[in-house]
Every structure is written in C-alpha cells, then in structure tokens.
Amino acid sequence: MLQPLAALLCCFTLVLLVPVALYLSTYIFRVACHLAGLPRPGVLATTGKMFISAVGVALVMAILNVAIMAAGDAAGVPRWESEFVSFGILFLPVDLVISCGVHAGVMRIPFGKAVEVWFVRRLIQLAALLCVLAVAALVYYFT
C-alpha cells in the first residue's frame, strides 16, 4: 500500500514544483531586470527568453561534455575530473554568453546590460540558496 502512495506523492510534488520553479525563475529574472535599470519584460517574453536560453545552454553543454569526456579519456584523466571541468567550470561562462546573447537580442538592449541582468539574477539565486541552506542547517542543528 505504501508504494502507490509514494508514487502519488512524488507525482503530486513534481506537478507542484515545476510551476512554482518556473514562476520563481521568471520572477527573479524580472526583478533582476528592474534592479539593472531596465523595464520589466512581460511574463510571456521572460518565459520564452528563459526557455530559449535553457535549450541553447543544454545543447552547447551536451556537445562540450562529449568533447571533454573524449579528450579526458584519451589523456587518461579520471571521469569525475572531466565531469567537474564540464559542469563545474564551463557551465557558468557558457550560460553567461548564451543567456546574455538571447536576452540582448530578444529585448533589444546592449549586451553589457544583459550581462548586468545575468549577474544580478545569479546573485539573487545564490542569496536564496544560501538562505535555504542556513534554514536547513539551523533545523539540523536544533533537532
């Protein structure tokens, strides 16, 4: 009896988390635009821009991952080091260039302003992550 209940709970959580994550992501982007001195884009434009950026980053990272894994295997580097280079080091610069290029093109703003929005958005996300981790650490510490 527990397995169907667990599956139902997982599906329910997934159905709730995807819209909430999408809403938070678009909200953070719109706030970052406002803090960077740009007008807030519409929700539809923001969602479309973020979808195009995510697909572009995913495609480029997949190609880079294959190339880095092949080069790492040829050089005899352990797999975990190749994956660290691929996702730990190259993800942010690739995301920066693609996201800012898409944002500058779609919203017709200078590339420098798009970079500013990207940095503000990442700082807001980092601050939110640190708040969640601090609350989790406090809960863990006091229980």
Accessible surface in RSA format (square Angstrom, percent):
REM  Atomic radii and reference values for relative SASA: ProtOr
REM  Chains: A
REM  Algorithm: Lee & Richards
REM  Probe-radius: 1.40
REM  Slices: 20
REM RES _ NUM      All-atoms   Total-Side   Main-Chain    Non-polar    All polar
REM                ABS   REL    ABS   REL    ABS   REL    ABS   REL    ABS   REL
RES MET A   1   201.78 104.5 154.33 102.1  47.45 113.0 131.98 112.2  69.80  92.5
RES LEU A   2   134.63  75.0 129.22  92.4   5.40  13.6 131.43  92.3   3.19   8.6
RES GLN A   3   152.18  85.1 145.41 106.3   6.78  16.1  50.75 108.0 101.43  76.9
RES PRO A   4    87.03  63.4  75.71  69.0  11.32  41.2  82.26  67.9   4.77  29.6
RES LEU A   5   104.02  57.9 100.31  71.8   3.71   9.3 103.19  72.5   0.83   2.2
RES ALA A   6    46.22  42.5  42.36  65.4   3.86   8.8  46.00  64.8   0.21   0.6
RES ALA A   7    56.98  52.4  48.87  75.4   8.11  18.5  56.15  79.1   0.83   2.2
RES LEU A   8   120.33  67.0 116.08  83.0   4.25  10.7 119.66  84.0   0.67   1.8
RES LEU A   9   114.01  63.5 111.08  79.5   2.93   7.4 113.75  79.9   0.27   0.7
RES CYS A  10    85.34  64.6  76.77  85.6   8.57  20.1  27.68  70.1  57.66  62.2
RES CYS A  11    76.49  57.9  74.06  82.6   2.43   5.7  21.63  54.8  54.86  59.2
RES PHE A  12   121.05  60.6 116.42  72.1   4.63  12.0 120.64  73.1   0.40   1.2
RES THR A  13    56.35  40.1  54.47  55.2   1.88   4.5  43.51  58.4  12.84  19.4
RES LEU A  14   113.52  63.2 112.18  80.3   1.34   3.4 113.25  79.5   0.27   0.7
RES VAL A  15   100.36  66.0  93.89  85.0   6.47  15.6  99.43  86.4   0.92   2.5
RES LEU A  16    90.14  50.2  89.74  64.2   0.41   1.0  89.83  63.1   0.32   0.9
RES LEU A  17   101.34  56.4 100.77  72.1   0.56   1.4 100.88  70.8   0.46   1.2
RES VAL A  18    88.97  58.5  85.03  77.0   3.94   9.5  87.89  76.4   1.08   2.9
RES PRO A  19    75.20  54.8  67.66  61.7   7.54  27.4  71.57  59.1   3.62  22.5
RES VAL A  20    77.49  51.0  75.40  68.3   2.09   5.0  77.49  67.3   0.00   0.0
RES ALA A  21    59.50  54.7  51.05  78.8   8.45  19.2  56.19  79.1   3.30   8.7
RES LEU A  22    92.53  51.5  88.39  63.2   4.13  10.4  91.94  64.6   0.58   1.6
RES TYR A  23   141.09  65.9 136.38  77.6   4.72  12.3 104.97  78.9  36.12  44.5
RES LEU A  24    89.29  49.7  89.29  63.9   0.00   0.0  89.29  62.7   0.00   0.0
RES SER A  25    28.64  24.2  25.80  34.4   2.84   6.6  19.91  42.4   8.73  12.2
RES THR A  26     6.86   4.9   6.86   7.0   0.00   0.0   1.37   1.8   5.49   8.3
RES TYR A  27   106.62  49.8 104.57  59.5   2.05   5.3  64.96  48.8  41.66  51.4
RES ILE A  28    25.87  14.7  25.73  19.2   0.13   0.3  25.87  18.6   0.00   0.0
RES PHE A  29     2.88   1.4   2.88   1.8   0.00   0.0   2.88   1.7   0.00   0.0
RES ARG A  30    59.89  25.1  59.89  30.5   0.00   0.0   3.19   4.4  56.70  34.4
RES VAL A  31    28.87  19.0  28.87  26.1   0.00   0.0  28.87  25.1   0.00   0.0
RES ALA A  32     0.00   0.0   0.00   0.0   0.00   0.0   0.00   0.0   0.00   0.0
RES CYS A  33     1.13   0.9   1.13   1.3   0.00   0.0   0.00   0.0   1.13   1.2
RES HIS A  34   102.79  56.2  94.10  65.4   8.69  22.2  52.89  54.5  49.89  58.1
RES LEU A  35   113.52  63.2  82.03  58.7  31.49  79.2  84.85  59.6  28.67  77.2
RES ALA A  36     3.26   3.0   0.00   0.0   3.26   7.4   1.59   2.2   1.68   4.4
RES GLY A  37    63.64  78.5   0.00   N/A  63.64  78.5  34.48  94.6  29.16  65.3
RES LEU A  38    24.40  13.6  19.24  13.8   5.16  13.0  20.62  14.5   3.78  10.2
RES PRO A  39   115.80  84.4  97.60  89.0  18.20  66.2 109.27  90.2   6.53  40.6
RES ARG A  40   117.12  49.2  89.70  45.7  27.42  65.3  23.70  32.4  93.42  56.6
RES PRO A  41    15.42  11.2   4.45   4.1  10.98  39.9  15.42  12.7   0.00   0.0
RES GLY A  42    42.64  52.6   0.00   N/A  42.64  52.6  32.84  90.1   9.79  21.9
RES VAL A  43    87.88  57.8  83.24  75.4   4.64  11.2  83.24  72.3   4.64  12.6
RES LEU A  44   156.55  87.2 150.88 107.9   5.67  14.2 152.27 106.9   4.28  11.5
RES ALA A  45    43.06  39.6  29.98  46.3  13.08  29.8  41.06  57.8   2.00   5.3
RES THR A  46     0.00   0.0   0.00   0.0   0.00   0.0   0.00   0.0   0.00   0.0
RES THR A  47    39.23  27.9  38.45  39.0   0.78   1.8  33.29  44.7   5.93   9.0
RES GLY A  48    29.85  36.8   0.00   N/A  29.85  36.8  29.41  80.7   0.44   1.0
RES LYS A  49     5.27   2.6   3.17   1.9   2.10   5.0   0.59   0.5   4.68   5.0
RES MET A  50    26.59  13.8  20.64  13.7   5.95  14.2  22.28  18.9   4.31   5.7
RES PHE A  51   139.11  69.6 133.02  82.4   6.09  15.9 138.17  83.8   0.94   2.7
RES ILE A  52    92.34  52.5  87.84  65.4   4.49  10.8  90.17  64.9   2.17   5.9
RES SER A  53     7.02   5.9   7.02   9.4   0.00   0.0   7.02  15.0   0.00   0.0
RES ALA A  54    59.64  54.8  47.53  73.3  12.11  27.5  55.38  78.0   4.25  11.3
RES VAL A  55    64.94  42.7  62.29  56.4   2.66   6.4  64.91  56.4   0.03   0.1
RES GLY A  56    19.35  23.9   0.00   N/A  19.35  23.9  19.07  52.3   0.28   0.6
RES VAL A  57     9.83   6.5   9.83   8.9   0.00   0.0   9.83   8.5   0.00   0.0
RES ALA A  58    61.44  56.5  49.22  76.0  12.22  27.8  56.53  79.6   4.91  13.0
RES LEU A  59   112.16  62.5 111.44  79.7   0.73   1.8 111.88  78.6   0.29   0.8
RES VAL A  60    56.44  37.1  55.87  50.6   0.57   1.4  56.39  49.0   0.05   0.1
RES MET A  61     8.44   4.4   8.08   5.3   0.35   0.8   8.36   7.1   0.07   0.1
RES ALA A  62    55.78  51.3  46.89  72.4   8.89  20.2  54.74  77.1   1.04   2.7
RES ILE A  63   123.72  70.4 119.43  89.0   4.29  10.3 122.61  88.3   1.10   3.0
RES LEU A  64    53.75  29.9  53.75  38.5   0.00   0.0  53.75  37.7   0.00   0.0
RES ASN A  65    36.11  24.9  36.11  34.9   0.00   0.0   0.55   1.3  35.56  34.4
RES VAL A  66   107.73  70.9 103.88  94.0   3.85   9.3 106.79  92.8   0.94   2.5
RES ALA A  67    55.92  51.4  43.41  67.0  12.50  28.4  51.44  72.4   4.48  11.9
RES ILE A  68    30.59  17.4  28.44  21.2   2.15   5.2  30.09  21.7   0.50   1.4
RES MET A  69    18.27   9.5  18.24  12.1   0.02   0.1  18.12  15.4   0.14   0.2
RES ALA A  70    60.02  55.2  48.36  74.6  11.66  26.5  55.00  77.4   5.02  13.3
RES ALA A  71    62.28  57.3  51.23  79.1  11.05  25.1  58.51  82.4   3.77  10.0
RES GLY A  72     7.26   9.0   0.00   N/A   7.26   9.0   6.77  18.6   0.50   1.1
RES ASP A  73    86.19  60.4  63.11  62.8  23.08  54.6  30.41  71.6  55.78  55.6
RES ALA A  74    94.54  86.9  50.30  77.6  44.25 100.6  62.57  88.1  31.97  84.7
RES ALA A  75    78.13  71.8  38.25  59.0  39.89  90.7  50.20  70.7  27.93  74.0
RES GLY A  76    63.87  78.8   0.00   N/A  63.87  78.8  34.20  93.8  29.67  66.5
RES VAL A  77    55.36  36.4  46.47  42.1   8.88  21.4  48.37  42.0   6.98  18.9
RES PRO A  78    65.62  47.8  53.70  49.0  11.91  43.3  65.61  54.2   0.01   0.1
RES ARG A  79   129.72  54.5 122.52  62.5   7.20  17.1  55.14  75.4  74.57  45.2
RES TRP A  80   173.35  69.6 164.20  79.5   9.15  21.5 152.89  81.5  20.46  33.2
RES GLU A  81    65.73  37.7  64.57  48.9   1.16   2.8  16.94  32.8  48.79  39.8
RES SER A  82     5.55   4.7   2.94   3.9   2.61   6.0   2.91   6.2   2.65   3.7
RES GLU A  83    82.88  47.6  80.85  61.2   2.02   4.8  13.25  25.6  69.62  56.8
RES PHE A  84   120.81  60.4 113.48  70.3   7.33  19.1 120.17  72.9   0.65   1.8
RES VAL A  85    59.29  39.0  59.29  53.7   0.00   0.0  59.29  51.5   0.00   0.0
RES SER A  86     0.00   0.0   0.00   0.0   0.00   0.0   0.00   0.0   0.00   0.0
RES PHE A  87   105.87  53.0  95.85  59.4  10.02  26.1  96.16  58.3   9.71  27.8
RES GLY A  88    48.16  59.4   0.00   N/A  48.16  59.4  19.79  54.3  28.37  63.5
RES ILE A  89    92.50  52.6  83.19  62.0   9.31  22.4  86.58  62.3   5.92  16.1
RES LEU A  90    50.80  28.3  50.80  36.3   0.00   0.0  50.80  35.7   0.00   0.0
RES PHE A  91    68.89  34.5  68.89  42.7   0.00   0.0  68.89  41.8   0.00   0.0
RES LEU A  92    91.08  50.7  90.48  64.7   0.59   1.5  90.69  63.7   0.39   1.0
RES PRO A  93    67.52  49.2  63.85  58.2   3.67  13.3  67.31  55.6   0.21   1.3
RES VAL A  94    22.61  14.9  18.45  16.7   4.16  10.0  22.59  19.6   0.02   0.0
RES ASP A  95     8.24   5.8   8.24   8.2   0.00   0.0   0.00   0.0   8.24   8.2
RES LEU A  96    40.78  22.7  40.78  29.2   0.00   0.0  40.78  28.6   0.00   0.0
RES VAL A  97    91.23  60.0  89.57  81.1   1.67   4.0  89.57  77.8   1.67   4.5
RES ILE A  98    33.77  19.2  28.54  21.3   5.23  12.6  33.18  23.9   0.59   1.6
RES SER A  99     3.87   3.3   3.34   4.5   0.53   1.2   1.91   4.1   1.96   2.7
RES CYS A 100     1.30   1.0   0.37   0.4   0.94   2.2   0.94   2.4   0.37   0.4
RES GLY A 101    33.96  41.9   0.00   N/A  33.96  41.9  24.60  67.5   9.36  21.0
RES VAL A 102    28.85  19.0  22.01  19.9   6.83  16.5  28.27  24.6   0.58   1.6
RES HIS A 103     4.47   2.4   4.47   3.1   0.00   0.0   1.68   1.7   2.79   3.2
RES ALA A 104    15.59  14.3  11.21  17.3   4.38  10.0  11.44  16.1   4.15  11.0
RES GLY A 105    53.19  65.6   0.00   N/A  53.19  65.6  37.54 103.0  15.65  35.0
RES VAL A 106    65.53  43.1  48.01  43.5  17.51  42.2  54.84  47.6  10.69  29.0
RES MET A 107    46.33  24.0  26.31  17.4  20.02  47.7  11.34   9.6  34.99  46.4
RES ARG A 108   212.98  89.4 179.33  91.4  33.65  80.1  72.40  98.9 140.58  85.2
RES ILE A 109    31.15  17.7  17.93  13.4  13.22  31.9  21.56  15.5   9.59  26.0
RES PRO A 110    91.76  66.9  80.36  73.3  11.40  41.4  91.43  75.5   0.33   2.1
RES PHE A 111   100.24  50.2  93.67  58.0   6.57  17.1  93.67  56.8   6.57  18.8
RES GLY A 112    50.74  62.6   0.00   N/A  50.74  62.6  37.63 103.3  13.10  29.3
RES LYS A 113    68.93  33.6  66.79  41.0   2.15   5.1  43.96  39.6  24.97  26.6
RES ALA A 114     1.14   1.0   0.00   0.0   1.14   2.6   0.00   0.0   1.14   3.0
RES VAL A 115    34.53  22.7  34.53  31.3   0.00   0.0  34.53  30.0   0.00   0.0
RES GLU A 116    69.94  40.2  64.55  48.8   5.39  12.8  29.76  57.6  40.18  32.8
RES VAL A 117     0.96   0.6   0.96   0.9   0.00   0.0   0.96   0.8   0.00   0.0
RES TRP A 118    16.86   6.8  14.91   7.2   1.95   4.6  16.74   8.9   0.12   0.2
RES PHE A 119   103.93  52.0 103.84  64.3   0.10   0.3 103.84  63.0   0.10   0.3
RES VAL A 120    31.84  21.0  31.46  28.5   0.38   0.9  31.84  27.7   0.00   0.0
RES ARG A 121    18.11   7.6  18.11   9.2   0.00   0.0   0.01   0.0  18.10  11.0
RES ARG A 122    65.17  27.4  61.73  31.5   3.44   8.2  25.11  34.3  40.06  24.3
RES LEU A 123   112.74  62.8 108.58  77.7   4.16  10.5 109.11  76.6   3.63   9.8
RES ILE A 124    46.06  26.2  42.31  31.5   3.75   9.0  45.34  32.6   0.73   2.0
RES GLN A 125    49.85  27.9  44.08  32.2   5.77  13.7  25.86  55.1  23.98  18.2
RES LEU A 126    89.45  49.8  85.53  61.2   3.92   9.9  88.90  62.4   0.55   1.5
RES ALA A 127    53.50  49.2  48.28  74.5   5.22  11.9  52.75  74.3   0.75   2.0
RES ALA A 128    49.08  45.1  40.80  63.0   8.28  18.8  48.12  67.8   0.96   2.6
RES LEU A 129    95.53  53.2  91.24  65.3   4.29  10.8  94.96  66.7   0.57   1.5
RES LEU A 130   100.04  55.7  96.45  69.0   3.59   9.0  96.86  68.0   3.19   8.6
RES CYS A 131    80.85  61.2  75.99  84.8   4.86  11.4  26.00  65.9  54.86  59.2
RES VAL A 132    98.36  64.7  94.52  85.6   3.84   9.2  97.44  84.7   0.92   2.5
RES LEU A 133    97.39  54.2  93.65  67.0   3.74   9.4  93.88  65.9   3.51   9.4
RES ALA A 134    53.67  49.3  45.17  69.7   8.50  19.3  52.81  74.4   0.86   2.3
RES VAL A 135    92.16  60.6  91.94  83.2   0.22   0.5  92.16  80.1   0.00   0.0
RES ALA A 136    53.08  48.8  42.94  66.3  10.14  23.1  49.54  69.8   3.53   9.4
RES ALA A 137    59.07  54.3  49.16  75.9   9.91  22.6  56.41  79.4   2.66   7.1
RES LEU A 138   101.75  56.7 100.94  72.2   0.81   2.0 101.35  71.2   0.40   1.1
RES VAL A 139    89.18  58.7  84.57  76.6   4.61  11.1  89.14  77.5   0.03   0.1
RES TYR A 140   181.42  84.7 172.79  98.3   8.63  22.5 127.45  95.8  53.96  66.5
RES TYR A 141   165.10  77.1 143.40  81.6  21.70  56.5  98.53  74.0  66.57  82.1
RES PHE A 142   150.62  75.4 118.38  73.3  32.23  83.9 122.89  74.5  27.73  79.4
RES THR A 143   135.59  96.4  72.64  73.6  62.95 150.0  92.38 124.1  43.20  65.3
END  Absolute sums over single chains surface
CHAIN  1 A     9784.0       8451.5       1332.5       7908.5       1875.6
END  Absolute sums over all chains
TOTAL          9784.0       8451.5       1332.5       7908.5       1875.6
